Amino acid sequence: MMRNLSEIKPGETAVVKSLCAHGSMRRRLLDIGLVEGTHVECVGVSPLGDPAAYLIRGAVIAIRAADSRDVLVGEDRYGTYL
């Protein structure tokens, strides 16, 4: 089952499966470590719901919902979202 990064809730983790972004946003997402196979955890959402903070390769990064919709994530290797 695949879904967008913007759909995971605080405390859940997922694995990056694919990037749908193009141009400079794709480059930015790749630069912060959102490559296939990377584990991502949602650590919080701002009070108004956008942006959300994600733990990516040991760093907490805030990503707007519009941009995180371009990141497809899937279940971890155990077949579940944590």
N, C-alpha and C positions, 0 to 999 in steps of 0.2 A: 504494500500500500504506500503510495506516494502522496505527499501534500506539500504545501508551501511552507517555508520557514516561518512566515508570519502567523501560521496556524498553531504552532506549538505554544503551550502555556508555560508560565513560570514553574520551574522544577523539572520539566520534561527535557529529555535529550533526544537527539536524532542524528542521523548520518547524512551528510551531503551526497546527493546522487547526481545532480546536474545543475548547471547555471543556464538560465534562459536570457540573462541580461546581455546587452551589446554595448560596444563602444567603451567610453570612459568608465561607466558604472561597472561593466564586466571586469575591467582592469582593476578597479578599486576593490571589488569583492575578492578577486584572486589575490591581490596584494595583502589583504587582511587574513588570508588563509582559508577562504571558502573554496576548497578544491574537493574533488570527488574523494569520498572516504573519510573526510574530516568529521569528528564528533563535535556537535554543537549543543549547548545547553542554554535554554532561556532562563536568565537569572532575574528578570523583572521587566515590568512594563510601566511607562510613565503614567501619572494620574489621568491624563486625558487619553491614554491608550496608544500613543504614538510619540516617540519611537519606543522600541523595546531594546533591552540590553541582553546580549548573548555572550557566553563564555566560549571563545574560539581560540584553541591552541594556547591556553593560559592567559589570555587577555580578554577583558570585558570590553565589548564594542557595541555602541548604540547604532541601530540600523532602522531607518524609517520603514513603515509597513509597505509603502509603494515599492521600495527596493528589495525588501525581503520576500516579496511575492515572486520575484524572479529566481529564487533559490529553491530548487526542489529537494526535499529531504525524504528519507525513508526510515524504516525500522533499523534498529541496531542489529548486530549479528545474532542476537538471541531471538529475533523476531518480534520484539516489542519496543514500544517507546517507553523510556524509563520515567 
